[in-house]
Structure formats: structure tokens, C-alpha cells
Amino acid sequence: MALGIVLGALALYVVYVGSLMAVGPYAFGSLGLGGLAAFIPIVVYLLLAILLAVRRRTSRFGAGLLIGLGIFVLFGGGLCVGSLAQMGA
């Protein structure tokens, strides 16, 4: 379960923070979906985590991935609010 937590949270940070650093704030807008394209990795991740959590052999890893998603939302939201507060928005 701990492996799922660490890998899950790290993978989401790499996808979101890494793409913003490499391409800029409009990284997901190039897909033609605008702001909705930013949710595609989360939806795919969530579906994969639920699928793994339902299967008996991989249920602990899937549960770890779901917990990792929660950690990503908690700390990712904190990073977002912190950067917005620094910008004065």
C-alpha cells in the first residue's frame, strides 16, 4: 500500500507540475479541449486506481493509489493557494 501511495502521488506531481514547468501554464490547452483537458490525467488515474482496488490481487496497491490521489489533492491545493496568494490574486 505504501508503494501505491508514493508512486501515485509522485506520478500526479510529475504529470501536473512537470508539464507546467516544461511547457507552461497552457500545457493541456493544446489538446483542443481547453480547461477540460487538465482533468484527463486525473480521470485516467482514478479509473486505473479503482480497477486495481477492485481486483483481489492488486487491491492494496489500488487503495494506495487512491490515497495518493488524496495526498496530491491536499498538497497540490496548498501549492496552488500558496502561489495565488503570492501573486496577490
Secondary structure, 3 states (H helix, E strand, C coil): CHHHHHHHHHHHHHHHHHHHHHCCCCCHHHHCCHHHHHHHHHHHHHHHHHHHHHCCCCHHHHHHHHHHHHHHHHHHHHHHHHHHHHHCC
